[in-house]
Amino acid sequence: MMKKNRKYIIWIGIIAILFVGYFIVDSFLFNGVKPKIINDNGFQANYFVKKDTEKKASIVLIGGGQWGDYWGQQFANRGFSGLSLPYTRRAGLPKLPEEINLEYFEKALAWLKKQPEVDPNKIIVMGASRNAELSLVIASIFPNLVGGVIAFAPSSVSWSNTVLPYNSNDLKPSWKYQGIDIPYIPMDKISGNESNKIETLEYWKSGLAKIEFLTHGTIKAEKINGPILLFSGKDDRVWPSSVMADMIEQRIKENNFKYSFQNIKYEEAGHLISSNPESNSDPRTGIINIDGKDYEFEYGGTNEGDYKAKKDTKRRLLYFIEKL
């Protein structure tokens, strides 16, 4: 009996050591802010915030994922909070980014506004590429919930679902609110060719040339209730982000925008200026599948140009948030 009890005590001791050891090692390896997993209140997110944060700016990372989690961590470490907010491709969320109901983001923003760590007048939305488009749309639709925008490689207009080759073939809006389509520029699906490369830049330029739809589909950035910070690479070869940033600037000038506006553009930088600023090497090309065939496309920029831009954008956006 004593031998059995001794074995039992030994095993309990081993388990306890392993259990405590796990948390010691975990604490040693992880020196950041672990997220609070949100899976109710009508949305899914990772919420990054320190326990002692009180009434500070909060940044909503539209699209979530590794990108959102990285920035959420960065903001929390500096005494703010970050909500990494996915909206597709997870259990319980839409599979495709089309006809996305903006009520989803409205619920997340309303929840965030009530958190004791958050200054409800300093909630910023931030996104890159199509999520920059969505960030600008959200901020223009919910001026009572959003107090500013940070957009990397932005769009000045809303696009139809058909700009993404993996979306459905039926023409639909990308975004909706209260059952009504957010106005958009309708596009045919991008088509392939006989080579293994494809130029995406001209595809998007052709959409901006649709004058009959341009005014209708333009994002009403002048309705945003706070400052706007735009970043783009002048050598963006995915879509004309610098051109569209200039279009946003022109619109807000025409509408007497009362908040600060910055349109920062970088030489020798491409579409990936929103990627991890700690990395000095980004892929120069990507792969897009069109009708079952893979095509290579260019992001634009150079490693050096992207790295300098990413370092500068991080410095500027942190300053932007600190000065809110």
Secondary structure, DSSP 8 states (H G I E B T S, - for coil): -HHHHHHHHHHHHHHHHHHHHHHHHHHHH--S---EEE--TT--EEEEE-TT--SEEEEEEET-HHHHHHHHHHHHHTT-EEEEE--SSSTTS-SSSSSEETHHHHHHHHHHHT-TTEEEEEEEEEEETHHHHHHHHHHHH-TTT---EEEES--SB-BBGGGSTTS-SS--BSEEETTEE---B--------SSSB---HHHHHHHHT-HHHHHHHB--GGG-SS-EEEEEETT--SS-HHHHHHHHHHHHHHTT--S-EEEEEETT--TTTTS-TT-S---SEEEEEETTEEEEEE--S-HHHHHHHHHHHHHHHHHHHHT-
